Amino acid sequence: MPQSLPLEFDCDPARLDRDMIHHYLSQQSYWAAGLPRDIFERSLAGSLCFGAYADGQQVAFARMITDQATFAYLADVFVLPQWRGQGISKALMAFIMAHPGLQNLRRMMLATADAHGLYAQYGFTALSSPERMMEKLDQQVYQRLSAELSAQQG
């Protein structure tokens, strides 16, 4: 496990380690397996992105899809495996929640399979009216697009 270093947080898109983030999301995450690079790049362009850095190296990432007025959706939150267990996710969440563009929003949402306890510390709860919420979900979209791209290149 890396030695604890002072952490830096910012929203500078030029500082993001895009190769590392894409690799993690497309190869290691359970929610974005197979994520094509072009879709990944578009997702960053349309989001408020957050990086956490130790000694200049990016160690964590998150993004908010938001209008910075009424709504935000938290996505793609991760800490690199070798940096877990040091409070980085909590520090990253505190930084995100303090962002000026994310204050006084009517609704913030996220989806998680395993980090309910973390997000509850920052005010997230189960849906207040799940009967009002709907979704259109295509869990195989990245795999399908990757197969189509492979077929076109083959």
C-alpha positions in Angstrom: 0.0 0.0 0.0 1.4 3.4 -0.9 2.6 5.7 1.8 0.0 8.4 2.7 0.8 11.6 0.8 -0.9 15.0 0.9 -3.8 14.8 -1.6 -4.8 17.4 -4.1 -8.2 17.7 -5.6 -9.3 19.7 -8.6 -11.7 19.8 -11.6 -9.0 20.7 -14.3 -9.9 18.5 -17.3 -6.3 19.0 -18.7 -4.9 17.3 -15.6 -6.9 14.1 -15.9 -5.0 10.9 -16.7 -7.4 9.9 -19.4 -5.6 6.7 -20.3 -5.7 5.5 -16.7 -9.3 6.5 -16.2 -10.5 4.9 -19.4 -8.5 1.7 -18.6 -10.0 1.5 -15.1 -13.6 2.1 -16.3 -13.4 -0.2 -19.4 -11.3 -3.0 -17.9 -11.8 -3.0 -14.1 -15.2 -1.4 -13.2 -18.4 -3.5 -13.0 -20.5 -0.7 -14.4 -18.6 0.4 -17.6 -16.9 -2.8 -18.8 -16.0 -2.5 -22.5 -16.6 1.3 -22.5 -15.4 2.5 -26.0 -12.9 5.3 -25.9 -15.0 7.7 -28.0 -17.9 7.4 -25.7 -15.6 7.8 -22.7 -14.2 11.1 -24.2 -17.7 12.4 -24.8 -18.7 11.6 -21.3 -15.9 13.6 -19.9 -16.7 16.5 -22.1 -20.3 16.6 -20.9 -19.4 16.4 -17.2 -17.8 18.2 -14.3 -14.9 15.9 -13.6 -13.0 15.5 -10.3 -9.5 14.2 -9.9 -7.6 13.2 -6.7 -3.8 13.3 -6.9 -1.0 12.1 -4.7 2.5 13.4 -5.5 1.2 14.5 -8.9 -0.2 11.0 -9.8 -4.0 10.6 -10.2 -5.3 8.1 -7.7 -9.1 8.7 -7.9 -11.8 10.0 -10.2 -15.4 11.0 -10.2 -17.7 12.9 -12.5 -21.0 14.8 -12.1 -23.4 15.1 -15.0 -25.1 18.4 -14.1 -26.6 21.6 -15.1 -25.1 23.2 -11.9 -28.5 24.7 -11.2 -31.1 22.1 -10.4 -29.8 18.5 -10.9 -26.7 16.4 -10.7 -25.9 12.7 -11.3 -22.7 11.3 -9.7 -21.0 8.7 -11.8 -17.8 6.7 -12.4 -16.4 7.2 -8.8 -13.4 5.1 -8.1 -10.1 5.0 -6.2 -7.3 2.9 -7.7 -7.0 -0.4 -5.8 -3.6 0.3 -4.4 -4.8 3.5 -2.8 -7.9 2.2 -1.1 -8.4 2.2 2.6 -6.8 5.6 3.2 -9.9 7.8 3.3 -9.5 9.0 -0.3 -13.1 8.3 -1.3 -14.4 10.3 1.7 -12.0 13.2 0.9 -13.1 13.1 -2.7 -16.7 13.1 -1.8 -16.2 16.0 0.6 -14.5 18.0 -2.2 -17.3 17.2 -4.7 -20.1 18.1 -2.2 -18.4 21.4 -1.5 -18.1 22.4 -5.2 -19.8 25.8 -5.7 -21.7 24.6 -8.8 -23.2 21.8 -6.8 -24.8 23.8 -4.0 -28.6 24.2 -3.5 -29.5 21.7 -6.2 -33.0 20.3 -6.0 -31.9 16.7 -6.7 -28.6 14.7 -6.8 -28.7 11.0 -7.8 -26.3 8.1 -8.2 -26.4 4.4 -8.6 -24.2 2.0 -6.6 -24.0 -1.7 -6.0 -21.7 -1.6 -3.0 -21.0 1.8 -1.6 -24.2 2.8 0.1 -22.5 3.5 3.4 -20.1 6.0 1.8 -22.7 8.0 0.0 -25.1 8.0 3.0 -22.5 10.0 4.9 -23.0 12.8 2.3 -26.8 12.8 2.5 -27.7 10.3 -0.2 -30.7 8.0 0.6 -32.9 5.5 -1.2 -35.3 7.0 -3.6 -38.1 8.9 -1.8 -40.6 8.0 -4.4 -39.3 5.1 -6.4 -42.8 4.7 -8.1 -42.1 8.0 -9.8 -38.7 7.1 -11.2 -38.2 5.4 -14.5 -35.2 4.3 -16.5 -34.2 3.1 -19.9 -31.3 0.7 -19.3 -29.1 -1.0 -21.9 -26.5 -2.8 -19.9 -24.9 -4.4 -23.0 -24.4 -1.2 -25.0 -20.6 -1.0 -24.7 -20.1 -4.6 -25.5 -22.4 -4.3 -28.6 -20.6 -1.2 -29.8 -17.2 -2.8 -29.3 -18.3 -5.8 -31.3 -19.7 -3.6 -34.1 -16.4 -1.6 -34.2 -14.4 -4.8 -34.3 -16.5 -6.1 -37.2 -16.1 -2.8 -39.1 -12.3 -2.9 -38.6 -12.0 -6.6 -39.3 
